[in-house]
Amino acid sequence: MFSSIVTDGSTAMSSTKAGVIDSAEREERIRQRAYRLWEESGRPEGAAQDHWERAAQDLDREDAELTCAGAAGEKPGVKTGPTPASEKPPSDRT
């Protein structure tokens, strides 16, 4: 199955290649974030490039933070796995 993705007037053919789809998804995320920034700043004329660049930088930073957190979604400083007996709270049994 082939899909066609249009960006900047060109057409890219892909059989769902990750690079093309990731690029299209990234562009859509930037577009949505830039639009939100534009609305939040009062919809000024002539600031599209500034909003686009800020949106791209914000998303790049967020993606980098997610990557640093780990593939499984671990958060820095949060322990996973079984709790050692020395760290378990005392039981109510006496």
C-alpha positions in Angstrom: 0.0 0.0 0.0 1.4 3.4 -1.0 0.5 6.7 0.5 1.3 10.1 -0.8 2.3 12.9 1.5 2.5 16.5 0.2 4.8 18.9 1.8 6.0 22.2 0.4 4.5 21.4 -3.0 6.3 18.1 -3.5 4.9 14.6 -3.3 6.7 11.8 -1.5 5.7 8.2 -2.1 6.0 5.8 0.7 5.0 2.3 1.7 4.6 3.7 5.2 8.3 4.4 5.6 9.0 5.6 9.1 11.1 8.6 8.0 8.4 10.1 5.8 5.6 9.4 8.2 7.6 10.7 11.2 8.4 13.8 9.2 4.7 14.4 8.3 3.7 13.7 11.9 6.4 16.1 13.2 5.2 18.8 10.8 1.6 18.4 11.9 2.6 18.7 15.6 4.6 21.8 14.8 1.7 23.3 12.8 -0.7 22.7 15.7 1.6 24.1 18.3 2.4 27.1 16.1 -1.3 27.8 15.7 -1.9 27.6 19.4 1.1 30.0 20.0 -0.4 32.4 17.4 -3.8 32.3 19.1 -2.3 32.8 22.6 -0.3 35.8 21.4 -3.4 37.6 20.1 -3.3 36.4 16.4 -0.7 39.0 15.3 0.0 39.3 11.6 3.5 38.6 10.2 4.6 36.4 13.1 4.1 33.0 11.5 7.8 32.2 11.1 8.5 33.1 14.8 5.7 30.9 16.0 6.8 28.0 13.7 10.4 28.2 15.0 9.3 28.4 18.6 6.9 25.5 18.2 9.7 23.4 16.5 12.1 24.2 19.3 9.6 23.4 22.0 8.7 20.1 20.5 12.4 19.2 19.9 13.1 19.9 23.6 10.0 17.9 24.8 11.0 15.0 22.5 14.6 15.1 23.9 13.3 15.0 27.4 11.1 12.0 26.6 14.1 10.2 25.0 16.2 10.9 28.1 13.5 9.5 30.3 13.9 6.1 28.7 12.3 4.0 26.1 10.0 2.4 28.6 8.9 5.7 30.1 11.0 5.5 33.2 11.4 8.8 35.0 14.8 9.8 36.3 15.1 9.1 40.1 12.1 6.8 40.1 13.0 3.2 41.0 11.3 0.3 39.1 11.2 -3.3 39.9 10.8 -5.1 43.2 11.4 -3.2 46.4 14.3 -4.6 48.5 13.2 -6.0 51.9 15.2 -3.3 53.7 13.0 -0.6 52.0 9.6 -2.2 52.6 7.5 -0.7 55.4 7.1 -2.8 58.5 4.1 -5.1 58.5 1.3 -4.7 61.0 1.9 -8.2 62.3 3.5 -8.3 65.8 
